């Protein structure tokens, strides 16, 4: 024997918010589906009926209704903020590494490489641990390419037009 369907009563203010959200432009798909399911349940449909209409599982709609009862509309529609992984380098360590790379490379090295940056940062005890991928992303964030021979733009890199003997256009050549 099936259990009786629990009905969800959605307040009038929340119904207006749902309609406003659904009438607005671009929103995340999961938020729109949740809003549609809540609207269906607010109109008196059971969780399984609402799930069939918005193509969600019955369990997802029942959990949505439980979140609405416990925390209101915001809690039902939107996910909690996730903490994510803590950054390996704080701002001070990032600045120290960039300052190191802006200087001259160690003796015997022509230029900085990602591996050399990791090695020198650990050797100089700028950070307790560091990986190549972390350095690569740090350099990418700063649009910094220390492995290039020249990191500066010089004004003398434009092409110029010269007259060879001062005679006619046939003697013009481009200098690199």
C-alpha positions in Angstrom: 0.0 0.0 0.0 1.4 3.4 -1.0 1.9 6.1 1.5 -0.3 9.1 1.3 1.1 12.0 -0.7 2.2 15.0 1.4 1.0 18.3 0.0 3.1 21.4 0.0 1.6 24.8 0.7 3.6 27.6 -1.0 3.0 31.1 0.3 1.6 33.8 -1.9 4.7 35.9 -1.7 6.8 32.9 -2.7 4.5 32.1 -5.6 5.1 35.7 -6.9 8.9 35.2 -6.5 8.6 31.9 -8.5 6.7 33.6 -11.3 9.1 36.5 -11.4 12.1 34.0 -11.6 10.4 32.0 -14.3 9.5 35.1 -16.3 13.0 36.5 -16.1 15.7 35.9 -18.6 18.6 33.5 -18.2 18.9 31.4 -15.1 20.6 28.1 -14.3 18.7 25.1 -15.5 18.6 23.4 -12.1 17.1 26.6 -10.5 14.4 26.8 -13.2 13.5 23.1 -12.8 13.3 23.5 -9.1 11.1 26.6 -9.5 8.8 24.7 -11.9 8.5 21.8 -9.4 7.7 24.1 -6.5 5.1 25.9 -8.6 3.5 22.6 -9.5 3.5 21.5 -5.9 2.1 24.9 -4.8 -0.8 24.3 -7.2 -1.8 21.2 -5.3 0.0 18.4 -7.2 1.9 15.7 -5.3 5.6 15.2 -5.5 5.4 12.3 -8.0 3.0 14.3 -10.3 5.3 17.4 -10.2 8.3 15.1 -10.9 6.6 13.7 -14.0 5.8 17.2 -15.3 9.3 18.7 -14.9 11.3 15.5 -15.6 12.9 15.2 -12.2 12.9 12.1 -10.0 10.3 11.8 -7.3 13.0 11.7 -4.7 14.5 15.0 -5.9 11.2 16.7 -5.7 10.4 15.4 -2.2 13.9 16.6 -1.1 13.1 19.9 -2.7 9.9 20.2 -0.7 11.7 19.3 2.5 14.3 22.0 1.9 11.4 24.5 1.2 9.7 23.6 4.5 13.0 23.8 6.4 14.6 26.9 4.9 12.2 28.7 2.6 12.4 29.6 -1.1 16.1 30.5 -1.2 17.2 27.3 0.4 15.0 25.2 -1.9 16.1 26.8 -5.2 19.8 27.4 -4.7 22.6 25.2 -3.5 24.7 26.0 -0.5 28.1 27.6 -1.1 30.8 25.0 -1.3 34.1 25.7 0.4 36.4 24.5 -2.3 40.1 23.7 -1.8 42.2 26.2 0.1 44.8 28.1 -2.0 48.3 26.7 -1.7 49.9 30.1 -2.0 48.8 33.2 -0.1 49.2 36.6 -1.7 52.5 37.3 0.0 54.1 34.0 -1.3 52.7 34.8 -4.8 54.3 38.2 -4.7 57.7 36.8 -3.5 57.7 34.3 -6.4 56.9 36.9 -9.0 59.5 39.2 -7.6 62.1 36.4 -7.8 61.2 35.7 -11.4 61.4 39.4 -12.3 65.1 39.3 -11.2 68.0 37.7 -12.9 68.1 33.9 -13.1 70.7 32.1 -11.0 74.2 31.9 -12.2 74.7 29.4 -15.0 71.1 29.8 -16.2 70.1 31.8 -19.3 66.5 32.2 -18.3 63.8 31.1 -15.8 61.9 27.9 -16.5 59.0 26.6 -14.5 61.1 23.8 -13.0 63.8 26.3 -12.1 61.3 28.6 -10.4 60.0 25.7 -8.3 63.6 24.7 -7.4 64.7 28.2 -6.4 61.5 29.0 -4.5 62.0 25.9 -2.3 65.7 26.5 -2.0 65.2 30.2 -0.9 62.4 29.0 1.4 59.8 31.3 0.0 57.2 28.5 0.4 57.2 25.2 2.3 56.0 23.2 -0.7 55.4 24.0 -4.3 54.5 22.2 -7.5 55.1 23.0 -11.2 51.4 23.2 -12.0 50.9 25.8 -9.2 53.8 27.9 -10.7 52.4 27.5 -14.2 49.0 28.8 -13.1 50.6 31.7 -11.2 52.5 32.8 -14.2 49.5 32.4 -16.4 47.4 34.5 -14.1 50.0 37.3 -14.4 50.5 36.8 -18.1 54.1 36.3 -17.4 56.4 34.2 -19.6 59.9 34.2 -18.1 61.2 31.5 -20.4 61.1 33.9 -23.3 64.4 35.5 -23.9 63.0 39.0 -24.0 60.1 40.0 -21.8 60.0 43.6 -22.8 58.5 45.3 -25.9 60.9 47.7 -27.5 59.9 50.6 -29.7 62.4 49.7 -32.4 60.6 46.6 -33.5 58.5 48.3 -36.2 59.4 47.9 -39.9 60.8 51.0 -41.5 61.0 52.0 -45.2 64.4 53.1 -46.5 65.5 54.6 -49.8 68.6 52.9 -51.0 70.2 55.6 -53.1 67.5 58.2 -52.8 66.2 57.2 -56.3 62.6 56.3 -57.1 60.3 53.7 -55.6 62.1 50.8 -57.3 64.9 51.1 -54.8 62.8 50.9 -51.6 63.3 47.9 -49.4 61.9 47.0 -46.0 64.4 46.6 -43.2 63.6 44.1 -40.5 
